[in-house]
Amino acid sequence: MSLATALDAAASALAQDEDLIRPANGDALRVLAAATPEAAQRVLAWMLSERPDDADELVAEWLGEERGQTALLALREEQLTKPGRKALRRWLHRLRSAGAPVPKPAPPPPAVAKLARVEEEIRGAYLSAIDPAGLRMAYFLEPHPNGGARVFEVVFDDARGIAGFRVLQAARGNARRFLEDLTRENKRGAAELDADSVRAAVAFATQRQPKDRPAPRGFAEWRAHVAGAAPGAKLPGEIAEAALGASLSREDLAAAVKLVAEGKLGPWPPPRERVLPILERVRADLATPLVVSGATKAGRMDDRLTESLAEIYDADAIAVAAHRCRESAFSFWRSGDEPAARACLAAAREFASAKPAENAVARALLERVLRPVFDALLREAEGAAAGAGAGAPTRTER
């Protein structure tokens, strides 16, 4: 993760300081210059607690300014999580080693026997990228009231609602291993994110739940817990849009078409009930005696594909496709692939502004789904024609 990404997450988490963080565009010194002493302490405390690795870069820059040193020295360990307290002690030690007048910490109060706090080690929210079928996973980890950790797993589709839900209990050690496996590259590929942004993503899908297919058992009981985002919570795609959307170009749109062709974006197949009538029309085209040559058949299938765009991409499907492209932009951005993220944002804007028949990204997505089926129907028709020709009686010479 980068410092700019971490500061953006801080802006989402610290609503009262969002207006001073976002305009800085990831510049740590601009954040410091715009912040009051209290705001600087809040940003620093959040960074040390929630993003200790990225906080090192921020602290290193802030310590070159008197206001930054003041903010660091004003922090108290009780304001921070366990990782944050460790990071604060490390930086204070560096200041002392450099000769700065750092007050020694007050002696700890008398120890009182109590259970160790482990909440910080096993609390987090994680969101996967959207897979080719349109599914994605959200995970919420938190301490279990009876000890260990509790894991909420939500499987959802932005077009079809909640597909799966379960609540698991795990020991602390297993929870840590689960976290490591969850975020490991080339496995599930989930990214840690502000919990309210993950809830907002789940909430979007709940609005698409079909009336004839209720959400899985147990989801209703925990819906507020996993889909009840705080007011003003931003979707991951909105975070990416705010960071990268100001300077998109037509080249970014062309890159989006390439991402689809390479299988890195989409194809998110449309509902079966919308595809079947299209296939029946193509099958009828291939069976008519008027369509005989391979070129004519291929041209007819291209025409059917173009006609199908408006049929598949109605207003709701367009909204979902634009949403998926924005959410995919966030996933690429978090993985460090900014060009792909920009391409996805350009695709989202194309869905919002262009007619389906003129939308190159929509056509590329639909072609990825329908072209293999069209080709199979063409081979089937040609095979049937060849078989009929072989079985026809031949005229003999006398």
Rosetta blueprint (number, residue, H / E / L):
1 M L
2 S L
3 L H
4 A H
5 T H
6 A H
7 L H
8 D H
9 A H
10 A H
11 A H
12 S H
13 A H
14 L L
15 A H
16 Q H
17 D H
18 E H
19 D H
20 L H
21 I H
22 R H
23 P H
24 A H
25 N L
26 G L
27 D L
28 A H
29 L H
30 R H
31 V H
32 L H
33 A H
34 A H
35 A L
36 T L
37 P H
38 E H
39 A H
40 A H
41 Q H
42 R H
43 V H
44 L H
45 A H
46 W H
47 M H
48 L H
49 S H
50 E H
51 R L
52 P H
53 D H
54 D H
55 A H
56 D H
57 E H
58 L H
59 V H
60 A H
61 E H
62 W H
63 L L
64 G L
65 E L
66 E H
67 R H
68 G H
69 Q H
70 T H
71 A H
72 L H
73 L H
74 A H
75 L L
76 R L
77 E H
78 E H
79 Q H
80 L L
81 T L
82 K H
83 P H
84 G H
85 R H
86 K H
87 A H
88 L H
89 R H
90 R H
91 W H
92 L H
93 H H
94 R H
95 L H
96 R H
97 S H
98 A L
99 G L
100 A L
101 P L
102 V L
103 P L
104 K L
105 P L
106 A L
107 P L
108 P L
109 P L
110 P L
111 A L
112 V L
113 A L
114 K L
115 L L
116 A L
117 R L
118 V L
119 E H
120 E H
121 E H
122 I H
123 R L
124 G E
125 A E
126 Y E
127 L E
128 S L
129 A L
130 I L
131 D L
132 P L
133 A L
134 G L
135 L E
136 R E
137 M E
138 A E
139 Y E
140 F E
141 L E
142 E E
143 P E
144 H L
145 P L
146 N L
147 G L
148 G L
149 A E
150 R E
151 V E
152 F E
153 E E
154 V E
155 V E
156 F E
157 D E
158 D L
159 A L
160 R L
161 G E
162 I E
163 A E
164 G E
165 F E
166 R E
167 V E
168 L E
169 Q E
170 A E
171 A L
172 R H
173 G H
174 N H
175 A H
176 R H
177 R H
178 F H
179 L H
180 E H
181 D H
182 L H
183 T H
184 R L
185 E L
186 N L
187 K L
188 R L
189 G L
190 A L
191 A E
192 E E
193 L L
194 D L
195 A H
196 D H
197 S H
198 V H
199 R H
200 A H
201 A H
202 V H
203 A H
204 F H
205 A H
206 T H
207 Q L
208 R L
209 Q L
210 P L
211 K L
212 D L
213 R L
214 P L
215 A L
216 P L
217 R L
218 G L
219 F H
220 A H
221 E H
222 W H
223 R H
224 A H
225 H H
226 V H
227 A H
228 G L
229 A L
230 A L
231 P L
232 G L
233 A L
234 K L
235 L L
236 P H
237 G H
238 E H
239 I H
240 A H
241 E H
242 A H
243 A H
244 L H
245 G H
246 A H
247 S H
248 L L
249 S L
250 R H
251 E H
252 D H
253 L H
254 A H
255 A H
256 A H
257 V H
258 K H
259 L H
260 V H
261 A H
262 E L
263 G L
264 K L
265 L L
266 G L
267 P L
268 W L
269 P L
270 P L
271 P L
272 R H
273 E H
274 R H
275 V H
276 L H
277 P H
278 I H
279 L H
280 E H
281 R H
282 V H
283 R H
284 A H
285 D H
286 L H
287 A H
288 T L
289 P L
290 L L
291 V L
292 V L
293 S L
294 G H
295 A H
296 T H
297 K H
298 A H
299 G H
300 R H
301 M H
302 D H
303 D H
304 R H
305 L H
306 T H
307 E H
308 S H
309 L H
310 A H
311 E H
312 I H
313 Y L
314 D L
315 A H
316 D H
317 A H
318 I H
319 A H
320 V H
321 A H
322 A H
323 H H
324 R H
325 C H
326 R H
327 E H
328 S H
329 A H
330 F H
331 S H
332 F H
333 W H
334 R H
335 S L
336 G L
337 D L
338 E H
339 P H
340 A H
341 A H
342 R H
343 A H
344 C H
345 L H
346 A H
347 A H
348 A H
349 R H
350 E H
351 F H
352 A H
353 S H
354 A L
355 K L
356 P H
357 A H
358 E H
359 N L
360 A H
361 V H
362 A H
363 R H
364 A H
365 L H
366 L H
367 E H
368 R H
369 V H
370 L H
371 R H
372 P H
373 V H
374 F H
375 D H
376 A H
377 L H
378 L H
379 R H
380 E H
381 A H
382 E H
383 G H
384 A H
385 A H
386 A H
387 G H
388 A H
389 G H
390 A H
391 G H
392 A L
393 P L
394 T L
395 R L
396 T L
397 E L
398 R L
